[in-house]
């Protein structure tokens, strides 16, 4: 089993913990140490795993030390959570990148079987590919959400890398990708051909400005997500506190923490990967807070997936000029869903109704005879 490949946490980190108050996270978690071995996974909710695989990175010479994150994360105080967390240590690199993929896939598959969410820290963004392969083995359709400044399609060859792993996912057989959503892309980092491909496949993309103007529009995106990957090249230099390791424009520290919290709240998210980490002291603190907010979100999950609208939901039927749309609002969480059916002009292959997470703004827009763009894309993907 690939879990046996995981390397224990460095003793230096454990020695430093002896100086921390007993209430901090480092003293509340189960840890993989040299002396105690791997912790018992029974009843575990979230498992942290460090990655060091950068051979396919956009910046292959950039190496982030996961222990720098641990120093900051262990020193944080937990919220009012009933969440069992473990740090399972680090996965060493395989002889080839494909060996690392295989190990990540085996670990993720095992943890998913146990209903444990792994949080992968470090490595390059192509490490999301073996997480997709887990869903191939489960024969389940999957929604992938990428927080990234670019789309990561390749225009040159089939090599999996931080720039082309999405091309490999699209080409994989059997293909279980239902939707790919990019949050925070910047036009000048995206080729015209990539934008055309996004439109052709009816994938969803949200520009950086849209996210910065109203981060709440991303909540329904995460609610429908199974895999979340965050490529931290998306951060502005203010977030990394280093002009040499950040972008002139990008997501700031508050927004990235809000996105992490939304990912945690989602009842569907099974895997989180945080990749392409700039190595700065401020990044260590920010990364620790991002993971903290993910756990905070997890502790607030509403347990509304699968969505059973027969109980505890209000139904709103909106007649439009050319069809009728049905919305549901949860009485528990006050979140909204939009029904997708085959009663439109399209031949829906699923032949059954399904639900798409949406916002109250989408509902109000429909009352003005405006169809939400995500509905348009989702219906065509089902065709």
C-alpha positions in Angstrom: 0.0 0.0 0.0 1.4 3.4 -1.0 0.7 4.9 2.5 3.8 2.9 3.6 5.9 5.1 1.3 5.1 8.2 3.4 8.1 9.6 5.3 7.6 10.6 8.9 7.6 14.2 10.0 11.1 15.6 10.8 12.1 15.3 14.4 13.2 19.0 14.4 9.6 19.9 13.8 8.5 17.8 16.7 11.1 19.2 19.0 9.9 22.7 18.2 6.4 21.7 19.1 7.4 21.2 22.7 7.6 25.0 23.1 4.0 25.5 21.8 0.9 25.8 24.0 -1.0 22.5 24.4 -4.1 24.0 22.8 -2.5 24.6 19.3 -3.2 22.4 16.3 0.2 20.6 16.4 -0.8 19.2 19.8 -4.3 18.3 18.7 -3.5 16.4 15.6 -2.4 12.8 14.9 1.1 12.8 13.5 3.2 10.4 11.6 6.4 10.2 13.5 9.5 7.9 13.4 8.7 6.6 16.8 4.9 6.1 16.5 4.6 5.3 12.8 1.5 6.1 10.8 -1.5 7.1 12.9 -4.7 5.1 13.0 -6.9 6.3 10.1 -10.2 5.2 11.6 -12.5 8.1 12.2 -10.1 10.5 10.5 -11.6 13.4 8.5 -8.7 15.2 6.9 -5.1 14.0 6.2 -2.3 16.4 5.3 0.4 15.0 2.9 3.5 16.9 1.7 4.7 16.6 -1.9 8.0 17.5 -3.4 7.5 16.5 -7.1 8.5 19.5 -9.2 10.0 17.9 -12.3 7.0 19.0 -14.5 6.6 22.3 -12.8 6.3 25.6 -14.7 9.3 26.6 -12.6 11.1 23.2 -12.1 13.9 24.8 -10.0 11.5 26.1 -7.4 11.3 23.8 -4.4 9.0 24.5 -1.5 9.8 23.0 1.8 6.7 21.6 3.4 8.2 21.7 6.8 8.1 25.5 6.6 4.3 25.2 6.3 4.2 22.8 9.3 6.1 25.3 11.5 3.3 27.8 10.9 0.3 25.5 10.8 1.1 23.6 14.0 1.3 26.9 15.9 -2.3 27.9 15.0 -5.2 27.5 17.3 -8.1 25.3 16.1 -11.6 26.7 15.8 -14.6 25.2 17.5 -14.3 22.0 15.4 -15.3 18.4 15.8 -12.8 17.4 13.1 -10.1 14.8 13.4 -7.0 15.8 11.5 -3.7 14.0 10.9 -0.4 14.9 9.2 0.7 11.7 7.4 4.1 13.1 6.5 5.7 13.5 3.0 5.6 11.4 -0.1 9.1 11.0 -1.6 9.6 11.4 -5.3 9.5 8.3 -7.4 12.3 7.3 -9.9 10.1 8.9 -12.6 7.3 11.4 -12.4 4.9 8.6 -13.4 5.9 6.7 -10.3 4.9 9.7 -8.1 1.6 9.8 -10.0 1.0 6.2 -9.2 1.7 6.6 -5.5 -0.5 9.6 -5.2 -3.3 7.8 -7.0 -3.0 4.8 -4.7 -3.0 7.0 -1.6 -5.9 9.1 -2.7 -7.9 6.0 -3.7 -7.4 4.4 -0.3 -8.3 7.6 1.6 -11.4 8.2 -0.6 -12.6 4.6 0.3 -12.4 5.6 3.9 -14.1 8.9 3.4 -11.0 10.8 4.4 -10.1 14.1 2.5 -6.4 14.3 1.7 -4.9 17.8 1.5 -1.8 17.7 -0.7 0.7 20.4 0.0 3.5 21.2 -2.5 4.5 19.9 -5.9 3.4 21.0 -9.3 -0.1 21.4 -10.6 0.0 18.3 -12.7 -0.2 16.3 -9.5 -4.0 16.8 -9.9 -3.9 14.3 -12.7 -3.6 11.1 -10.5 -6.5 12.5 -8.4 -8.6 12.5 -11.6 -7.6 8.9 -12.2 -9.1 7.9 -8.9 -12.5 8.8 -10.3 -11.8 6.7 -13.4 -11.3 3.7 -11.1 -14.5 4.5 -9.2 -16.3 5.0 -12.6 -17.7 8.3 -11.4 -18.2 11.5 -13.3 -16.0 14.2 -11.8 -16.0 18.0 -11.6 -12.6 19.6 -11.4 -12.1 23.2 -10.2 -8.8 24.9 -10.7 -7.8 28.2 -9.1 -5.2 29.3 -11.6 -4.1 32.2 -13.7 -4.2 30.0 -16.9 -6.2 27.1 -18.3 -3.3 24.6 -18.5 -4.1 23.1 -21.9 -1.1 22.2 -24.1 -0.9 23.4 -27.7 2.3 21.6 -28.5 2.4 17.9 -27.4 0.9 15.4 -25.0 3.4 15.8 -22.3 1.8 16.2 -18.9 3.2 19.3 -17.2 2.1 22.2 -15.2 0.9 23.7 -18.5 -0.7 20.6 -20.2 -2.1 18.2 -17.7 -5.7 19.2 -18.6 -5.1 18.1 -22.2 -4.2 14.6 -20.9 -7.3 14.5 -18.7 -9.5 15.4 -21.7 -7.9 12.7 -23.8 -8.0 10.0 -21.2 -10.2 6.9 -21.8 -12.5 6.2 -20.2 -13.3 9.9 -19.8 -15.2 10.7 -16.6 -14.7 14.5 -16.7 -18.1 16.2 -16.6 -16.9 19.8 -16.0 -13.7 21.8 -15.6 -14.0 25.3 -14.1 -11.2 27.8 -13.9 -11.4 30.5 -11.3 -9.2 33.6 -11.7 -7.7 33.2 -15.1 -6.0 36.2 -16.6 -6.4 36.7 -20.3 -2.8 37.5 -21.1 -1.7 34.1 -19.7 -4.3 32.2 -21.9 -3.8 31.5 -25.6 -6.7 32.2 -27.9 -6.8 28.5 -28.8 -7.2 27.6 -25.1 -10.2 30.0 -24.8 -11.7 28.5 -27.9 -11.4 25.0 -26.5 -13.0 26.1 -23.2 -16.0 27.3 -25.2 -16.1 24.3 -27.5 -16.2 21.9 -24.5 -18.7 24.2 -22.6 -16.3 24.5 -19.6 -16.7 27.4 -17.2 -14.1 30.1 -16.7 -14.2 33.2 -14.4 -11.8 36.0 -14.9 -9.7 37.4 -12.1 -11.7 40.6 -12.0 -14.9 38.8 -11.5 -13.5 36.9 -8.5 -12.0 40.0 -6.9 -15.3 41.9 -7.4 -17.5 39.3 -5.7 -15.8 36.2 -4.3 -19.3 34.8 -3.3 -20.0 33.8 -7.0 -17.5 31.0 -6.5 -19.4 29.2 -3.7 -21.8 27.3 -6.1 -18.8 26.3 -8.2 -17.1 24.7 -5.2 -20.4 23.1 -4.1 -20.4 21.1 -7.4 -16.7 20.3 -7.2 -15.1 16.9 -6.5 -11.4 17.9 -7.0 -10.0 21.3 -6.2 -6.5 22.3 -7.3 -5.0 25.6 -6.4 -2.0 26.8 -8.4 -0.5 29.6 -6.3 1.1 31.3 -9.2 -2.3 32.9 -9.2 -1.3 35.0 -6.2 -0.4 38.7 -6.4 3.0 39.8 -5.2 1.2 41.5 -2.2 0.0 38.0 -1.1 3.5 36.5 -1.2 5.2 39.7 0.1 7.9 39.3 -2.5 7.7 41.1 -5.9 10.1 38.4 -7.4 7.7 35.5 -6.4 4.3 36.9 -7.2 2.4 38.5 -10.0 1.6 42.2 -10.7 -2.1 41.2 -10.7 -3.5 38.2 -8.9 -5.6 36.9 -6.1 -4.9 38.5 -2.7 -4.5 36.8 0.6 -8.1 37.4 1.8 -9.7 36.0 -1.4 -7.5 32.9 -1.4 -8.6 32.1 2.1 -12.2 32.7 1.2 -11.9 30.3 -1.7 -10.3 27.7 0.6 -13.2 28.0 3.0 -15.8 27.6 0.2 -13.9 24.4 -0.8 -14.1 23.1 2.7 -17.8 23.8 3.0 -18.7 21.9 -0.1 -20.2 18.5 0.7 -18.7 17.1 -2.5 -15.0 18.1 -2.4 -13.0 14.9 -1.8 -9.5 16.1 -2.8 -7.7 19.4 -2.3 -4.3 20.1 -3.8 -2.3 23.3 -3.2 0.5 23.5 -5.7 3.3 25.6 -7.2 4.1 27.3 -3.9 6.4 30.3 -3.8 9.0 29.9 -1.1 8.7 33.0 1.1 8.1 33.5 4.8 4.8 35.1 4.1 3.8 32.2 2.0 4.3 29.8 4.9 1.9 31.8 7.0 -0.6 32.2 4.2 -0.6 28.6 3.3 -1.1 27.6 7.0 -4.1 30.0 7.1 -5.5 28.6 3.9 -5.5 25.1 5.2 -7.0 26.4 8.5 -9.9 27.9 6.6 -10.4 24.7 4.6 -10.8 22.8 7.8 -13.1 25.6 9.2 -15.3 25.2 6.1 -15.3 21.4 6.5 -16.5 21.8 10.1 -19.5 23.8 8.8 -20.6 21.3 6.1 -24.4 21.1 5.8 -24.6 17.4 4.6 -26.8 18.4 1.7 -25.1 16.2 -0.9 -26.6 14.2 -2.5 -29.3 16.9 -2.7 -32.7 15.5 -1.6 -35.1 18.2 -2.5 -38.2 16.3 -1.3 -37.6 17.5 2.3 -36.4 20.9 3.6 -36.4 22.7 0.3 -38.6 25.4 -1.1 -39.4 25.0 -4.8 -39.7 28.0 -7.2 -41.0 27.5 -10.7 -40.2 30.4 -13.1 -41.9 30.6 -16.5 -39.6 32.1 -19.1 -40.4 33.1 -22.7 -39.3 29.7 -24.2 -39.3 27.3 -21.2 -39.8 26.8 -17.5 -37.0 26.8 -14.9 -37.2 25.2 -11.5 -35.2 26.5 -8.5 -34.8 25.0 -5.1 -33.8 26.8 -1.9 -32.6 24.9 1.2 -34.3 25.9 4.4 -31.2 24.7 6.3 -28.4 26.5 4.5 -30.4 29.0 2.4 -28.4 27.9 -0.7 -29.9 27.6 -4.1 -30.0 24.9 -6.8 -31.3 25.0 -10.4 -32.9 21.9 -11.9 -31.6 20.6 -15.2 -33.9 18.4 -17.2 -34.4 17.2 -20.7 -37.5 19.2 -21.4 -35.5 21.8 -23.3 -34.9 21.6 -27.1 -31.8 19.5 -26.5 -31.7 15.7 -26.3 -30.5 15.2 -22.8 -28.6 11.8 -22.7 -29.1 11.4 -19.0 -32.9 11.3 -19.4 -33.4 12.5 -15.9 -33.4 15.6 -13.8 -30.2 16.8 -12.1 -29.3 19.8 -10.0 -26.8 22.6 -10.6 -25.7 24.7 -7.7 -26.5 28.4 -8.2 -26.9 31.7 -6.4 -30.0 33.7 -5.4 -28.8 36.2 -8.1 -29.3 33.4 -10.7 -32.8 33.0 -9.5 -33.6 36.7 -9.6 -32.0 36.9 -13.1 -34.3 34.1 -14.3 -37.3 36.1 -13.0 -36.2 38.7 -15.5 -36.2 36.1 -18.3 -32.4 35.8 -18.3 -30.9 32.3 -18.4 -27.7 31.8 -16.3 -24.6 31.0 -18.4 -23.7 28.0 -16.2 -27.1 26.5 -17.0 -26.4 26.9 -20.7 -23.0 25.2 -20.4 -24.3 22.4 -18.2 -27.2 21.5 -20.5 -24.9 21.3 -23.5 -22.4 19.1 -21.6 -25.2 16.7 -20.9 -26.2 16.6 -24.6 
